[in-house]
């Protein structure tokens, strides 16, 4: 199952205009986000860490370590996203354990891309 499908029943969709900051590095970490439509850039300063499109999640680290945001998320195009707070995140893990594995795989892939030199 593509875990973005778990967000389809949400009533909490938010729209961000192109160029709008979704969250900034150092902000409190209250939610993770699922991209329904659009393009989101994850960056630290001027360095782009990742560009994400519909079907991806971001900000998930916030729900695991309760630390301030480590990067800034910027809407590159108009975006429609769903916010998931800690209660919803825990409920999704309880109902769909594979969701937790998908989130861990996503985080592992991001870490590998940032730490392993490109060949």
C-alpha positions in Angstrom: 0.0 0.0 0.0 1.3 3.5 -0.9 1.2 5.1 2.5 0.1 8.5 1.1 -3.3 6.7 0.6 -3.7 6.8 4.3 -4.1 10.6 4.1 -6.9 10.6 1.5 -9.7 10.6 4.1 -8.2 13.5 6.0 -10.3 16.6 6.4 -7.2 18.7 7.2 -5.8 19.7 3.9 -3.8 22.9 3.6 -2.8 24.9 0.5 0.5 26.7 0.2 1.3 29.1 -2.6 4.5 28.9 -4.6 7.3 30.4 -2.6 5.5 30.1 0.7 7.4 28.7 3.7 5.6 25.7 5.2 8.0 25.6 8.2 11.4 27.0 9.0 14.5 25.5 10.5 14.2 26.0 14.3 10.4 26.0 14.4 8.6 23.7 16.9 8.0 20.3 15.5 4.2 19.6 15.8 3.3 17.8 12.5 4.5 15.8 9.6 3.1 16.4 6.2 1.9 14.3 3.2 2.1 16.0 -0.2 -1.1 15.4 -2.1 -0.3 17.8 -5.0 2.7 20.1 -5.8 6.4 20.3 -5.2 8.1 21.0 -1.8 11.8 21.8 -1.4 13.6 20.9 1.8 16.6 23.1 2.4 19.1 24.3 5.0 20.0 27.9 4.1 20.7 28.0 0.4 21.4 24.3 0.2 18.6 22.1 -1.2 18.5 18.8 0.5 15.6 17.3 -1.4 12.8 18.2 -3.8 9.6 16.2 -3.1 6.5 15.8 -5.1 3.0 14.4 -4.5 2.9 11.1 -2.7 5.9 11.9 -0.4 6.0 12.8 3.2 8.2 15.3 5.0 8.7 16.6 8.5 8.4 13.1 10.0 11.4 13.5 12.1 9.4 16.0 14.2 7.1 13.2 15.5 10.0 11.0 16.5 12.4 13.2 18.4 10.4 16.2 19.5 13.2 18.6 18.6 13.0 21.8 16.6 12.9 21.6 12.8 16.3 20.7 11.3 15.5 22.2 7.9 13.1 24.6 6.1 10.2 23.3 3.9 9.3 25.6 1.0 6.5 25.3 -1.5 8.1 25.4 -4.9 4.7 25.3 -6.6 1.2 25.6 -5.2 0.9 22.6 -2.9 -1.9 20.8 -1.2 -0.7 18.9 1.9 -2.2 17.1 4.9 -0.9 17.7 8.4 -0.5 14.7 10.7 0.1 15.4 14.4 1.5 12.9 16.9 -1.9 11.3 17.8 -2.7 10.7 14.1 0.8 9.4 13.5 0.5 6.9 16.4 -2.9 5.8 15.3 -1.7 5.1 11.7 1.2 3.1 13.1 -1.1 1.1 15.3 -3.6 0.4 12.5 -1.0 -0.1 9.7 2.4 -1.3 11.1 3.8 -1.2 7.6 3.3 2.6 7.6 6.1 2.8 10.3 8.4 0.7 8.1 7.7 3.0 5.2 8.5 6.1 7.2 11.7 4.4 8.4 12.7 3.5 4.9 12.0 7.1 3.8 14.3 8.4 6.5 17.0 5.8 5.8 17.0 6.7 2.1 17.2 10.4 2.9 20.1 9.8 5.3 22.0 7.7 2.7 21.5 10.3 0.0 23.0 12.9 2.3 25.9 10.9 3.7 27.1 8.6 1.0 29.1 10.2 -1.8 27.6 10.0 -5.3 29.5 7.6 -7.6 
